[in-house]
Amino acid sequence: MADEMIDILNDKGIPTGEARLKSEAHRLGLYHASVHIWIYTKEGKILLQKRSYNKDTYPNLWDVSVAGHIEAGESPENSAIREIKEEIGIYISNNNLEYIGIYLAEKKPKPNLYDNEFHHIYLLALHLPIHKFTLQSEEVAQVDYIDINIFKDKIMSSKESLNYVPHDPAYFELVLDEISNRL
């Protein structure tokens, strides 16, 4: 949860040539990049992480398998590999990652925090038992697999969706369609 340096982007996702602390980018509403890695099994299960209780945004809520900010000067692929190792203790190569696109999310999760991120989204087909993951406790409280159809139902339910980080419906549709197409 370090306050790393990140590259600042314009509202079209183009680097401005400026780098700032992540906290400054969030305070000022500056656009920046992140990676989202959705891990799934060929049996139709998705690995979700429960965010740590001490996270600045959306503590104790279920979210994408692995996510993080792209550090200044870092490629999205290298960031994805680094975040997977840091958050769940798995070593992979970029050959294992499948890039599916970029999604712009503009959110204000709490007062004085603007999270304007271009999510670089990857899929990773992987089937490991839960006990094989080594969790970074300051970031991740728990991981678990959920059937993709049950997950779809839960995020569509007004009551159940409160247990999940609130992503745009179009974001979920993009990701879940891409995973479903690979099953």
C-alpha positions in Angstrom: 0.0 0.0 0.0 3.0 2.3 -0.6 2.4 5.7 -2.0 4.2 4.9 -5.3 4.9 7.2 -8.2 2.5 6.8 -11.1 2.4 8.3 -14.6 -0.2 10.9 -15.2 -2.4 10.6 -18.3 -4.7 12.9 -20.0 -8.5 12.2 -20.3 -7.8 10.1 -23.5 -5.3 7.9 -21.7 -2.2 9.5 -23.3 0.8 10.0 -20.9 1.4 13.7 -20.1 5.1 13.1 -19.2 4.4 13.9 -15.6 4.6 11.5 -12.6 3.0 12.1 -9.3 2.5 10.2 -6.0 -0.6 8.0 -6.2 -2.1 10.0 -3.3 -1.8 13.3 -5.2 -3.3 11.8 -8.3 -6.3 10.6 -6.2 -6.6 13.9 -4.3 -6.5 16.0 -7.5 -8.5 13.7 -9.7 -5.7 13.1 -12.2 -6.0 10.3 -14.7 -3.7 7.4 -14.4 -3.5 3.7 -15.2 -4.1 0.4 -13.4 -4.1 -3.3 -14.1 -7.0 -5.6 -13.4 -6.3 -9.4 -13.7 -9.3 -11.7 -13.7 -8.4 -15.3 -12.9 -10.8 -18.0 -14.0 -10.9 -21.7 -14.4 -12.1 -23.7 -17.4 -14.9 -25.0 -15.2 -16.5 -21.5 -15.0 -15.2 -20.3 -11.7 -13.7 -16.8 -11.0 -11.2 -16.1 -8.3 -12.2 -13.0 -6.3 -10.3 -11.3 -3.6 -11.7 -9.7 -0.5 -10.0 -6.4 0.0 -8.2 -5.9 3.3 -10.0 -4.0 6.1 -7.4 -1.3 6.1 -7.7 -0.4 2.4 -8.4 3.3 1.7 -11.2 2.5 -0.7 -13.8 -0.2 -0.5 -12.4 -2.1 2.5 -13.8 -5.6 3.2 -15.5 -5.8 -0.2 -15.0 -8.5 -2.9 -13.3 -7.4 -6.1 -11.3 -8.5 -9.1 -8.8 -11.3 -8.6 -5.8 -9.0 -8.6 -5.5 -5.2 -9.2 -3.0 -2.4 -8.8 -1.6 0.8 -10.0 0.9 0.9 -12.8 4.1 2.4 -11.4 5.8 5.3 -13.3 7.7 4.0 -16.3 6.3 0.4 -15.9 4.5 -1.4 -18.7 1.0 -2.8 -18.0 2.2 -6.4 -18.6 5.1 -6.0 -16.0 2.7 -4.3 -13.6 0.2 -7.3 -13.9 3.0 -9.8 -13.3 4.3 -7.8 -10.3 0.8 -7.4 -8.8 0.0 -11.1 -9.1 3.2 -12.0 -7.3 2.7 -9.3 -4.6 -1.0 -9.9 -3.9 -1.5 -13.7 -4.2 2.1 -15.0 -4.4 2.0 -16.6 -7.8 4.8 -16.3 -10.4 3.6 -16.1 -14.0 5.0 -14.9 -17.3 3.4 -12.5 -19.7 2.7 -15.5 -22.0 0.0 -16.6 -19.5 -1.8 -13.3 -19.6 -4.5 -12.5 -22.1 -5.1 -8.8 -22.7 -8.7 -7.9 -23.4 -8.6 -4.1 -23.4 -8.8 -0.8 -21.5 -11.8 0.5 -19.5 -12.0 4.0 -18.2 -13.5 4.2 -14.7 -14.2 7.6 -13.2 -15.2 7.3 -9.5 -15.3 9.3 -6.3 -15.3 6.6 -3.7 -15.1 9.0 -0.8 -14.7 12.8 -0.1 -11.5 14.3 -1.5 -10.6 11.1 -3.4 -11.1 10.9 -7.2 -10.2 7.7 -8.8 -9.9 8.3 -12.6 -8.3 5.1 -13.9 -7.7 3.5 -17.2 -7.9 -0.2 -16.2 -5.7 -2.4 -18.4 -7.7 -5.7 -18.2 -6.2 -9.1 -18.4 -7.5 -12.6 -18.1 -5.5 -15.5 -16.7 -6.7 -19.1 -16.9 -5.4 -20.8 -13.8 -6.8 -23.5 -11.5 -5.0 -23.6 -8.1 -6.5 -24.7 -4.8 -7.1 -21.8 -2.5 -4.3 -23.0 -0.1 -1.7 -22.5 -2.8 -2.1 -18.7 -2.8 0.1 -16.6 -0.5 -1.9 -13.5 0.3 -0.4 -10.0 0.9 -2.4 -9.3 4.2 -2.2 -5.5 4.0 -3.9 -5.7 0.6 -5.9 -9.0 0.5 -8.0 -10.5 3.3 -9.2 -13.6 1.5 -9.6 -15.2 -1.9 -12.3 -17.6 -3.1 -13.7 -19.0 -6.2 -17.2 -18.3 -7.3 -19.2 -19.8 -10.2 -19.5 -17.1 -12.9 -23.3 -17.4 -13.1 -23.7 -17.0 -9.3 -21.3 -14.0 -9.5 -23.5 -12.4 -12.3 -26.6 -12.9 -10.2 -25.0 -11.4 -7.1 -23.7 -8.3 -8.8 -27.1 -7.7 -10.4 -28.9 -8.0 -7.0 -29.3 -4.7 -5.2 -28.8 -6.4 -1.8 -26.0 -8.8 -2.7 -24.1 -6.2 -4.8 -23.3 -4.3 -1.6 -20.6 -7.0 -0.9 -18.7 -6.1 -4.0 -16.7 -3.1 -5.2 -19.1 -1.1 -7.3 -17.8 -1.3 -10.9 -19.8 0.0 -13.8 -22.3 -2.5 -15.3 -20.6 -2.1 -18.7 -17.2 -3.1 -17.1 -18.7 -6.3 -15.6 -20.4 -7.1 -18.9 -17.1 -6.7 -20.8 -15.2 -8.9 -18.4 -17.8 -11.6 -17.9 -18.5 -11.9 -21.6 -14.8 -12.3 -22.3 -14.5 -15.0 -19.7 -17.7 -16.8 -20.8 -16.4 -16.9 -24.4 -13.4 -18.9 -23.2 -15.3 -21.5 -21.3 
